[in-house]
Amino acid sequence: METDFPGKKRVFSGIQPTGKLHIGNYLGAISVWAEHQDNFDSLFCVVDMHAITLPEAVHPATLREKTLETAGLYLACGIDPDKSTIFVQSHVPQHAELAWILTCITPLGWLQRMTQFKDKAKGAESVGAGLLNYPALMASDILLYDTDLVPVGEDQKQHIELTRDIAIRFNSLYGFPLRVPEPMIRTSGARIMALDDPEMKMSKSTGERVRGHSIGLLDPPEEIRRTIMRATTDSGNEMRFDHASPGVRNLLVLYEVLSGLQRPLIEEKFHGKGYAVLKKDLVELADETLRPIRERYRAIIADPGHLAAILEKGAERAQALAVPMMAAIKKAVGFVSREGF
């Protein structure tokens, strides 16, 4: 597939427009997107079709609101529409079209072993087929654009591995050169844990329901302070990354990524000091990072026409890439073209 940026590798990633986007999403994904957008041909999608795998959990009005909020936050976090393609997944129907083809060639056992399916289906009397087929749609998102690299959090690595397996299987069945992508995961900060329970990953859905669980990108300063100062630690005073309890280590990792300091310097800075000092400094760093994001977001969302124009331009560019790719894939599968036999 031709690129508008010759010589650059292509990057694709996306976030569901559900729950409360938090600092873990920013550090593990969105900031990485923004940091590297000059180096790649980047497509960043608001994956609204993924959001309805549990339809009873998402009200239509909320989905519409969160879709625009997520797109606005992409921009507020530094994704430049002149450098990157920003669009809404459902605006490009080829995602669903390819997902069906990939679903048909994906063994059931591959889908059933996915951690996300097992976790969300656990204890449920029944779940929709979309939850099981979710990884095939995710694979279609990536493979549709000849993606080289997928910048994701560590928890999504299994999905990228499955995408690679699906691409290899498709290529073997049809002799078609789908590009086999690689994950792009930052070395530190790829998995930020919950501040109220450092044994679990920070969650968008939990963060929307449970106060103190996460630091939202749009949280006001007083809420950021409250959440960090009440974060789970322990009764000790250990400030070394390799020896700290999970809660303290989580705070240290947050400080590391937000400050850009090396671990030995951080350990020296807080050696012999109480956790309250670490928390106080982390409050200042977090607010310093998120304040400009909040301000830019308010300006972006105040001009819905401009946001709509950016998403329309992004969808047009994405579809210009998706249409010829789907034509080639359908030809390989054996579908008859409307343009001629």
Secondary structure by P-SEA (a helix, b strand, c coil): cccccccbbbbbccccccccccaaaaaacaaaaaacccccbbbbbccccccccccccccaaaaaaaaaaaaaaaaaaccccccbbbbbccccaaaaaaaaaaaaaccaaaaaacaaaaaaacccccccccccaaaaaaaaaacccccccccccccaaaaaaaaaaaaaaaaaacccccbbbbbbbbcccccccccccccccccaaaaaccccccccccccaaaaaaaaaacccccccccccccccaaaaaaaaaaaaaacccaaaaaaaaccccaaaaaaaaaaaaaaacaaaaaaaaaaaacaaaaaaaaaaaaaaaaaaaaaaaaaaaaaacccccccc
